[in-house]
């Protein structure tokens, strides 16, 4: 199909998408935040950025996970004598709400919808020196406008497979053209580099590794205690459930109930989405043993299950884990197991992790396991809780696993220095 026709279909899709989100905002809280966060974006952005006095690097992230992949680059640039200003934009409310006050950015904003008019106004106002995209967030109108203005784009921590919409969708020719125009593409692995090879010249394609490894190493090296958690844990063995969804929570609670008769245990549950009513109901069912983090000032010795009712502290909570469970392995997409592994604890997760190669690699290294049902979860937890020497061995395995794969951010920094972008 000719490129102009594909662009027409894309424009129709974007406008339809925006309309559907506005309709969904009447019923869905996340869609409502998406819409409300973009109201009067132009005036707020103009006021926040002020007069352009220093070069501005624009980094765009889909959500919180992608921001964490790019954050080490921002931190490294911030420490330079003539540091460029950095504008961070998010597509998703879950990323924006957590990092909207990030102090090392000149401003944090929602990305306006990818319509030609919004794109033109945004770029006229921001005038970036460079756009850094993280992982796979490709908006075609933005990328086309940047190309026309000779503003370079770099994609970091890219990872795709043959099922990717950038390679298989009807609009794939447009995405491939946009990828081919990028100043540089840094991929997580060789497989992605091979897939992109037909469109991205080899001199603009680097297998750098995954910047998440750098981020979690930084989390560990700059760890600061989470108030109240050490007191809650005491001398008990601690199971931390991170980025949990209801199915995983149900399995964890059942397994915990079986095992606490044999071990002196406590459980910390940090849901992926904070639903105040649901968490309050969970605590109300067993107020003597369950407690919300926001109510830790009422902590009693009988409390052994802590529900975390805020966001932003999960990466530090894994420090307290003797064993960790990471959610998303039941169809929603596995969350970041590296945040737990860097602290050296065994890591458990659900069986659906085909798109997350670090899961299979961690299993092969001996630092984690997947499970398929309650019995296999109980078996794995019993194995880890009963063997102090095994947990000590896994501490060394997982720390080495993460360290060995770090260094991607340094490669991006070196490229930017050579190209004169910072």
Secondary structure, 3 states (H helix, E strand, C coil): CCHHHHHHHHHHHHHHHHHHHHHHCCCCHHHHHHHHHCCCHHHHHHHHHCCCCCCEEEEEECCHHHHHHHHHHHHHHHCCCCCCEEEEEECCHHHHHHHCCCCCCCEEEECCCCCHHHHHHHHHHHCCCEEEEECCCCCHHHHHHHHHCCCEEEEEEECCCCCCHHHHCCCHHHHHHHHHCCCEEEECCHHHHHHHCCCCCHHHEEECCCCHHHHHHHHHHCCCCCCCHHHHHCCCEEEEEEEECHHHHHHHHHHHHHHCCCCCEEEEEEECCCCHHHHHHHHHHCCCCEEEHHHHHHCCCCCCEEECCCCCCHHHHHHHCCEEEECCCCCCCCCCCHHHHCCCCEEEECCCCCCCHHHHHHHHHCCEEECCCHHHHHHHHHHHHHCHHHHHHHHHHHHHHHHHCCCHHHHHHHHHHHHCCC
